[in-house]
């Protein structure tokens, strides 16, 4: 299921040229057009899902091993010291393109900004924490 109005569907399915580094029946991995670092890549499912919460489990089961494969290749070939694997869901979480995608961002010792996935820390009372545990326990 492809969304003809989705730019990432067009990229994943070859309707728009990309700098592709991997492709199979389910995914296309491309270099990000506006990279955070050298080698920043995107894993794009060929089928359209707005985000992880809407994706089929079989797609998700394949996505993380692919992210690991890409990250290991980056470490071996680009000499990065670490890798951010980032996946945003919803605008409040920073998602700007509403097609499931995973960022694989190589991180180098001399990166000027290591806070690309940073957040500010907050404190909660024991009672607040207990209430969250109660609500989220599976």
HELIX and SHEET records of a PDB file:
HELIX    1   1 UNK A    7  UNK A   12  1                                   6    
HELIX    2   2 UNK A   52  UNK A   54  5                                   3    
HELIX    3   3 UNK A   57  UNK A   78  1                                  22    
HELIX    4   4 UNK A   91  UNK A   93  5                                   3    
HELIX    5   5 UNK A  126  UNK A  136  1                                  11    
SHEET    1   A 5 UNK A  20  UNK A  23  0                                        
SHEET    2   A 5 UNK A  27  UNK A  31 -1                                        
SHEET    3   A 5 UNK A  41  UNK A  45 -1                                        
SHEET    4   A 5 UNK A 101  UNK A 107 -1                                        
SHEET    5   A 5 UNK A  82  UNK A  86 -1                                        
END                                                                             
